[in-house]
Amino acid sequence: MRLYFNGVLAGAVPKAPSFADFPATSQAWIGGCAEGYGFTGGIDEVRVWATARTREEIRTNMFQRLSGAEEGLAALWNFDDPEKPGRDATPNGFDGEMMQNASAQ
């Protein structure tokens, strides 16, 4: 598993499970975790791809507005829906919810 931040490799874990390995009912956090630690700052968009992306693919497309229908895109949270900011913009339905002090501005 590799984590990229703005197209730069931020971390890698060999033989880590992928999202596909977890049950559909598993919980995941963006900007926080079960232990209560949190992220202080702003997150504009989160993309999860079902296929591996190269650094070049990430850098080329990171400022492109996505529709949610892109091939290989597993989930897209852009926080643009004022009624449900945690809505997954893909047809896959990985909707989330804002918790604790999170807000969409």
C-alpha positions as CSV (number, residue, x, y, z in Angstrom):
1,M,0.0,0.0,0.0
2,R,1.3,3.4,-0.9
3,L,-0.1,6.8,0.3
4,Y,0.5,9.8,-1.8
5,F,0.0,13.4,-0.6
6,N,-0.3,15.9,-3.5
7,G,1.5,13.4,-5.8
8,V,4.4,12.8,-3.4
9,L,4.9,9.4,-1.8
10,A,4.2,10.0,1.9
11,G,4.5,6.4,3.0
12,A,4.4,2.8,2.0
13,V,3.6,-0.4,3.8
14,P,4.6,-3.7,2.2
15,K,1.9,-6.4,2.1
16,A,-0.6,-4.1,3.8
17,P,-4.3,-5.0,3.2
18,S,-6.1,-3.0,0.7
19,F,-9.6,-1.6,1.0
20,A,-10.9,-4.7,-0.9
21,D,-9.7,-6.9,2.0
22,F,-12.0,-5.2,4.5
23,P,-15.7,-6.1,5.1
24,A,-18.1,-3.6,3.6
25,T,-19.2,-2.6,7.1
26,S,-15.7,-1.6,8.2
27,Q,-15.3,2.0,9.4
28,A,-12.6,4.3,8.0
29,W,-11.7,7.9,9.0
30,I,-10.5,10.8,6.9
31,G,-8.6,13.1,9.2
32,G,-9.1,11.1,12.4
33,C,-9.0,7.6,13.9
34,A,-10.8,5.4,16.4
35,E,-8.5,6.4,19.2
36,G,-9.6,10.0,18.9
37,Y,-6.5,11.5,17.4
38,G,-7.4,14.1,14.8
39,F,-6.1,16.1,12.0
40,T,-6.0,19.8,12.4
41,G,-6.3,21.6,9.1
42,G,-8.3,21.4,5.9
43,I,-9.0,18.6,3.4
44,D,-10.5,19.6,0.1
45,E,-10.8,16.3,-1.6
46,V,-10.0,12.6,-1.1
47,R,-9.7,10.1,-3.9
48,V,-9.4,6.3,-3.6
49,W,-8.4,4.3,-6.7
50,A,-9.1,0.6,-7.2
51,T,-6.1,0.5,-9.5
52,A,-2.5,1.5,-8.7
53,R,-1.7,5.0,-10.0
54,T,1.8,6.2,-10.9
55,R,3.3,9.3,-9.4
56,E,3.1,10.9,-12.9
57,E,-0.6,10.0,-13.2
58,I,-1.3,11.5,-9.8
59,R,0.6,14.7,-10.6
60,T,-1.0,15.1,-14.0
61,N,-4.5,14.8,-12.8
62,M,-4.5,16.1,-9.2
63,F,-5.9,19.5,-10.2
64,Q,-8.5,18.1,-12.6
65,R,-12.1,18.2,-11.4
66,L,-13.4,14.6,-11.4
67,S,-17.0,13.6,-12.1
68,G,-16.9,10.4,-10.1
69,A,-17.3,8.2,-13.2
70,E,-13.6,7.9,-14.0
71,E,-12.4,4.3,-14.7
72,G,-10.7,2.8,-11.7
73,L,-12.0,5.4,-9.2
74,A,-13.3,3.6,-6.2
75,A,-14.4,6.6,-4.1
76,L,-14.4,10.4,-4.3
77,W,-15.2,12.7,-1.4
78,N,-15.1,16.3,-2.5
79,F,-17.3,17.6,0.2
80,D,-19.3,19.7,-2.3
81,D,-22.8,18.5,-1.5
82,P,-24.1,21.1,1.1
83,E,-26.9,18.7,2.2
84,K,-24.5,15.7,2.6
85,P,-20.9,16.8,2.5
86,G,-19.7,13.2,3.1
87,R,-21.4,11.8,0.0
88,D,-19.2,9.7,-2.2
89,A,-19.4,11.2,-5.7
90,T,-18.9,7.8,-7.4
91,P,-21.7,5.3,-8.0
92,N,-20.1,3.0,-5.4
93,G,-21.9,4.6,-2.5
94,F,-19.1,4.8,0.1
95,D,-20.9,7.7,1.8
96,G,-19.6,9.1,5.0
97,E,-20.6,11.6,7.6
98,M,-19.0,14.5,9.3
99,M,-18.3,13.8,12.9
100,Q,-17.2,15.6,16.0
101,N,-16.0,19.1,15.1
102,A,-15.7,18.5,11.3
103,S,-17.4,21.0,9.0
104,A,-17.6,21.7,5.3
105,Q,-17.0,25.3,4.4
